[in-house]
Amino acid sequence: MYDFAVIGGDFRQVYLAGYLKEHRYRVIVYGVEKKNLNKECVYAKSLEEAVEESHCVIGPVLFSKDGVFLTSQRENIRVHDFLRYLKEGQSLFGGCISEEVQKVCEKKGVLVHDFMKMDDVAIYNAIATAEGAIVKAMERKPVNLHGSYCLVLGYGRCGRVLAGKLKGLNARVTICARSETARSQGEADGFDTMQFFDVARQIVRFDYIFNTVPAKVLTEKILKRAGKDLCIVDIASFPGGVDQKAAEKFGIQSYLCPSLPGIYAPKSSGIRLAEKVLEWKGKEDR
């Protein structure tokens, strides 16, 4: 039996598995990119072997994009098959785990831990996401963020961290949020604020828009009023909050960027996830 099976995911899982192995745990992996993977990790011959031979199974941070396949860089892993091999007494870690998956696990006697429901992990993830979003914006537009007009849609964990980092780069940041409480918090943090019904009227003055809202908030009706040099970085969960067809129609740069921590900060993020798993294991072992 292995202590941990690491299944699917992006480069965060590579570093997560390596960190666990460096701490002398028995680790088996499947559907994980082999580049930079600790050579002492055992690569399973099959999904069945990896899942059934492990006490704790660690899935992707974005467990599944479509509910059909597990997120994976190397293998097409069906969620149905993955769940079929889980058994009573195991623990499952992952992020953004659907209610359907949780119900199946509950019936099988599998304990589920969702990374994104852990406040400290979610906040750390917001930091990596914000940094990635800023890098993406700087890559896509040949102007400084310093002095640019930026609109941040949503003021939850990611929106708040992102706005703060943009402000640190001397961008001129406006917050858009539905909640009066969120707008008040934005004002207290030193930002201009607006409501969503104002976006269509004011969109033309922004150089960048960063969306964190997982709902279609930038519609064709709004985007047709935008300036041609607008750059949109959408970091909301799939399918995002932008009408991508409309953005293309109007010649607007718009990028849906899920899983940014796995692209720009996979080592830091992977180690943080591994530390959280070991924190749980320490409590279990006591």
N, C-alpha and C positions, 0 to 999 in steps of 0.2 A: 504493500500500500504506500502511496505517496501522501505527503502532507498537503500539497497543493497541486491542482491542475489549473493551468492558465490557458484559456481557450479564446481564440480570435482576437479582435481588437486591432489597435494600431501600435505605433512604437512605444506607447506608454506601457503596454503589456510586456514588451521586450525588456524594458528596464525594471518593471515590477518583478518579473520572473527572476531576473538576474540578482536583484536585491534580496529576494527570498533565499535564493541559492547561496549567496554570499554569507547569509546568516545560518547556514548549515541545515536548511530544510530540504526535504526530498521534493523535487519539483519536476512535473511532467507538463509538456506543452503540446498544443495542437492548434493549427490555424494561425500561428504566430510567425511573423517575419523572422527569418534566421539571421539577417544582418544585425550585428552587434549583440546577438543573443549569447548569454553565458554558455560556453561549450559543455559545462557540466550538467545543464538542464537536459533531461531526456525528452527527445521528440517522439511522441506517440505514433504508432503505426496507424491508428484509427481514432475517431472521435469516441467510440465505445470504450477503448482502452483507457483513454485519458480521463473520461468522466467516471467510469465505474471503479477505477483503481485509486481514487483520491478521496480523502476525507473532506476537503474543502475545494470547491470549484469557483474560479474567478473568471467571469466573463467580461465582455467589453464595457467601457464606460458608457458608450451609447449602445445599449444591448442589441437593439435591432432598429434599422431605419424604416423597414416596411412591415414588420411583424411576421415575415416569412423566413428571412435569413438572418442569422447572427452577423453582426458587423465583423468582417475579417478581411485581412489583406491577402491571404493565401488560399483559403478554402471556401467553397460554397457550403456553409453549414446551416441546415434547416433547423429552425427553432424547435419544430416538432420532434426531430430526431434527438436534438440536444436534451430536451425535457424527458424523452423516453428513457434515456440512460441514467437519469438522476434517481437516487434511491433514498429511502428513509434514513434519517440520521445525518445526512450530508448538510453542508452549508453552502449557499450560493451568494457570491458577491457580484455586483454589476452596477451599471448606472442607467437611469431612466427605464427601469424594468416595468413593463406594462402590468395592468391589473390581471389580465388573462394569464400571464406567466406566473404571477404571484399566487393566483388561485390554484393552478396546477401544482405548484410546489407545496402549497398548504395541504392539499389532498394527499400528496406523497410523503408528507412529513419532512420536507426539506425547509430549513430555516433560510429566509431571504434577507439580505442586507443590501440596501440600495445606496450606493455612494452619494447620489445626488440628493438624498434626504438627510444626509449628515451635514449639519451646518458648517463645520470646520472644513470639510472637503469641498463643499459647494463654494465657499468663500475663496479658498485657494484656487479652485478651478476658475472662478471669476477673474482672478488676477491674471492667470495664464491666458485666458480667453481675451481679456482686454489688451494685453500686450500683443497678442497675435493679431487682433483686429487693427491695431495701430500700425503694425508692420505691414499688413496687407494693404492698408490705405496708402502708406508711403511708397509701396512698390508700384501702385497702380496710377499714381498721379504725380507729375513732375513739378510739384510745388511744395513749399514748406507747410507743415501743419501749423507752425508758429504764425499767428495772426489770421489763420483761416477761420471761416464760419462753419461750425460743426453743430449738427442737430443729433441728439441722442434720443431715440424713441424707446420709452420705458425706463423706469428708475427703480428696478429691483436690484438684486445683488450685482449682476453684470453691468447694468446701466450706471449704477452709482460708482463702481470701481473704474469703469471706462471713462466716465465724465471727469473724475478726479485726475486720471492720468493725462487726459487731453488738456485739462487746465494747467497741469504741470509743464506741458509743452507750449504754454501760452497761446493755445487755440481759444477762439471766442465761442464758448459752448452754451447752447440752449437745450433745456430739458423739455421733453414732451411726455406727459403722463396723464392717464385718465383720472387717477386718484387725486383728490384734493390734498390728502395727506402727503402723497409722494411729491406733488408740486411744491408744497410748503417746505418739505425737507430739502428739495432742490434749491429753493430760494435761500434757506438757512445755510446751505453749503456754498452759496455765492454764485449761483447760476441764474440766468434768465430762464423763464419757464413759459410754456404755452399748452393749450389743450389741443386735442387731435383735430377739432373742427377748424383750427387756425392753420394747419399744415398746408392745405391747398393754396391759401392766400400768401403764405410766406416762404414756400419752398424755393422760390426762385433766388433767394438771397443766400442760400447755403452752398458751400463748396463740397462738404461731406455730410452724409447721413449715415449714422450707425444704428441699425435696428436690432433691438433685443426682444421684441414682442412676437410671440409665436402665433400670430393671426394676421390675415391680409390687411395691413394698415396702409400700405402704399399702393393704391389702386391706379388703374389707367387714368381715371379722372384727375387724380392728383399729379401723377407723373407727367402728364402732358403740359403742365404748368412749370415744370422744372427747367433749369438752365441746362444747356447741352454739355457743360463741363462738370456737371454733378457726378460725384462718385459715391455709390452706396455700398456699404459693407454690412451684410446681413448675417448676424451671428445667432439668430433665433434657431430653435430646433426645426428640423425638416418638417414641412416644405418651406419654412421661412415666412416672412411677412411682406414680401415684395411681389408684385405682378411682373415676373421676369420677362414674359412675352411683350408686355407693354414697354418695359424699360428698353428692350432690344429694338422695338418699333421706333422709339423716340431717340435712339442713339445714346442712351444713358449707360454709363458703366455701372453695372450692378453685379455683386458677387455674393453668392450664398456660401458661407464659410463655416460649416459645422466642424466640430472636433478640432478647433484651433490649438488647444493645448497639446494634442497628439502630433501636431505639425511643427510648432515653434518651441515647445518646451516639454518634449516627451520624457526626458530623463527626470527633471524636477517633478513633473506630475506623476510619473510612474512610481518614483520613490515615495512620494507622499501617500499614494494609494497603498503601497506595500506596508508602510508604517501603520496605516489605519487597520489593515488586515491583521498585522502582528499585535496591535493593541487589543483587538478582539480575541485573538488566540491566547494572549496572556491572561485575559479575564476568564476564558473558557478553561484554561489549564489550572486555574486556582481552585 
